[in-house]
Amino acid sequence: MNSDDFMPLAKIPPSAAAMPTVFTRGPLFEATRNGQREMYVRREIPNLHGGKLRIIYTGAQLDTNDQRVWMACIRLCRKVHIGQSVYTSYAELLRECGLKNTGPNIAALKNRLLRLTTASLDLLETEDYTLRMSGLLDICYLRKPVNRMTMTIRLREGSGEMYRDLAFMDWEDFEWIENEITARLMTFAVGHLPRKKQMHTIENLRIYLGYRDMRKDKFRAGLRTAGAELEYLGFLKVGSFSFSGNGSVVHWVREHQYVSYLKYSNSGKTMRGSTKQRKHVTYDKTSKAPKKWTDDDEFEPGVPF
C-alpha cells in the first residue's frame, strides 16, 4: 500500500461534507437530461486547472445525487485510513444522506453505488503524478450481517494523492438543497478562495457546472435562484451575487466559513477557515431534504431545458 494512503481523514469536521478539490472545478458530476444517462468512454472532463491536469472518465454519467452518496461514504470513512474498510448498510447510507429507508430509495442507492464502484478515472498531472483508478469506492457485501451492517466500503486503495487537497461544505446545508443548480454552484464555488470576488461567464458556468445542454435563459434563471439560496445559507456573502454584461457574466464572493481546504503535509494537517453564524436574508427556507429519491429527480420542477 502506498504510504500516502495512511493519511487519516479524522480531522474532517463532523458537520462537514468533503470532496477532493480537483473535482470541484469541473463537471465530473453533472446534470442528466430527463433521467437519461450517457455512457462515456475516456471522456476528458473540462476543468479550471489551466492545462496542468487532465481528468479522463469512463463510465455512466454521474449526477449530483451520486456526488451526495460519494461524500456520505467519505464521511463514514473519515475516521479510518484511506483503503481501510468500514462497516455500513443501506439504511445507514440513506440516513447519512438525510433520506428515509424505503424501497425506492434503496433501489436508487444501489444504482448510485454501482456507478461509483464501476467508474474509471485517470488523473494525469504533467509534473507530479499520474493516478489511474477503477472506481471511486470499493464495496464488499457480507453474507451474514455484522451488528446489522450488511456491507463494507472503503475509499479506493492507492488514491491517497487525490485526497491531499480537500474542499468542504456544510453537510446539513448540502443535504437541504433540492435545487440541483444550487448544489452544483456550491460545489464549484467551494473550490475557490473565500472573500475573493469571483467572475465567470454564463457560458463557462454551463460547462463547468455540467449544464451544457440547458438553454441559456433557463440556466441563468436557475443561477439566480441558486445565488439567493447560497446567500441565505451564509455560504455566499449577502448581496455579492450579481450579473453584469447584459446577464452574460456572474459575480459572487464566498464567505470564509464551512472550511475551504485541508492541506496535508509531512508534519500533519492544518485547517484554514472558521464557522460563522448564518446571516438572515429574506429567503424562505421551508423544506428539508427530499423524502423520495429516484433516478428521475435530476431537476426540480419548473427548471426545464
Secondary structure, 3 states (H helix, E strand, C coil): CCHHHHCECCCCCCCEEEEEHHHCCCCCECCCECCECCEEEEEEECCCCCCCEEEEEEEECECHHHHHHHHHHHHHCCCCECCCCEEECHHHHHHHCCCCCCHHHHHHHHHHHHHHHHCEEEEEECCCCEEEEECCEEEEEEEEEECCEEEEEEECCCCHHHHCEEEEEEHHHHHHCCCHHHHHHHHHHCCCCCCCCEEEEHHHHHHHCCCCCCCHHHHHHHHHHHHHHHHHCCCECCCCCEEECCCCEEEECECCCCCCEEEEECCEEEEECCCCCCCCCCCCCCCCCCCCCCCCCCCCCCCCC
